[in-house]
Amino acid sequence: MTVRVRFAPSPTGMFHVGGARSALQNWIFAKQQGGVFVLRIEDTDAARNRPEWTEGILSALDWIGIARGSYEGPYFQSSYAGEHRAAAQRLYEGGRAYYCDCTREDVQARTGPQQRGYDGFCRDRGLGPGEGRALRFRTPDEGETVVVDLVRGEPTFENKLIEDFVIARGDGSPVFLLANVVDDMSMGITHVIRAEEHLPNTPKQQLLWDALGVKPPIWAHVPVVVNEKRQKLSKRRDKVALEAYRDEGYLADAMRNYLMLLGWAPSGDREIVAWSVIEEEFRLDEVNPSPAFFDEKKLRAFNGDYIRALPVADFVEACRPWLTGTDTIAPPPWQPDEFDPAAFAAVAALAQTRIAVLSEIVPNVDFLFLADPLIDEAAWAKAMKEGAAELLDAAIVAFEALESWDAESLKATLEAVGAERGLKLGKAQAPVRVAVTGRTVGLPLFESLDVLGRDRTLTRLRAARVRLV
């Protein structure tokens, strides 16, 4: 038997990080088993679907390493509407489903304090199809449904506690439960790896598999992903869009490594490991069923580690979209012709140790490419205190006289200027840093001045001195 797994997102918004985690788990499992990964777009909710969101799913999968052309699909659930309706008809004709004309208000009116869900009112009324009549599955009155789950063992559900659930609406359109089952049957899915939130639906789906005469798949319900308050990650409340992390400058390798740690861990006391190690060691039966905490702070630190591990040339290339204004949310504050690749290359290794996401490269190096620095007014007020004007005057004179414009000479010169005024280097360099870069923190000052050059440095020092008049 060839293992066939599927990832079946709905194109109703940005790509959820929890969905990305499930996609990676399916991808690895299929690869380990020599099987097939199927992508199915569940697009039957026409009111909420948009074509650009389908493209967003494909693009996000590309980014985390599940590239187009390496999997089967994408298939679109809407293309299988005929099969869905045919399955519903089979269940009706076989006595496994019946029509019901109860409204929601009717059901609620008959529901007592001890009654859960639909009470089976129309089970034996013998209604045929008709306008406004939903088709309900006839759940067995006795016995139990056992779900074989690679993560959770064998959850068992008493059939008498499962209501006769709707499988087709009053207009004849099948609901998610039936469509999902029929699609999995049509595509020969052998293993369904998905989030824990789907577990309550699983006994109903397994009953449908049985009623349609097909052996159900093996299930694996991986833990729900939660925020720091241990609430399920919500698109309305939490930062969950994979694209947002990508556009902020998280590395794909860091993101997928971190996502795979949500409910699972590689061997040994380690978390940052090569993808090849994850592909080799990941096991579904080792996934912890407890909720998995998506820790943004930890992810950020993770990404910083990955950035620092890049060869400098790769780091330079990774920063390119943010520096040149391509493939990013917003262009940098300088014009394309103002960007100097050689200047950036000269400070890249210094910047690499100071950022945790790639978008942070812009405020770290903008002083190199702007005609005038972007002054942080709070930084200005902090640095330009009493004595700053005199220090700038002395620094300008000393820097003008330098024979060799290099980081070592610049440092020694400003250190001497500060010492003449009873200032340690840290205090002496604060006004110079703000005058030249606009900020109190950033790249090493003297290496920055070296790259910026004598003329531009002196121009900025003089402009700051004028402002202090």
Helices and strands as residue ranges (DSSP letters): E 4-7, H 17-32, E 36-41, H 51-63, E 72-76, G 77-80, H 81-93, E 97-100, H 104-110, E 134-137, E 144-146, E 156-158, G 159-161, E 166-168, H 176-186, E 191-195, G 196-201, H 202-211, E 218-222, E 225-226, H 242-248, H 252-260, H 275-281, G 284-286, E 292-293, H 296-309, H 312-324, G 336-338, H 341-352, G 358-360, H 361-369, H 377-383, H 388-400, H 407-419, H 425-437, H 445-452, H 454-467
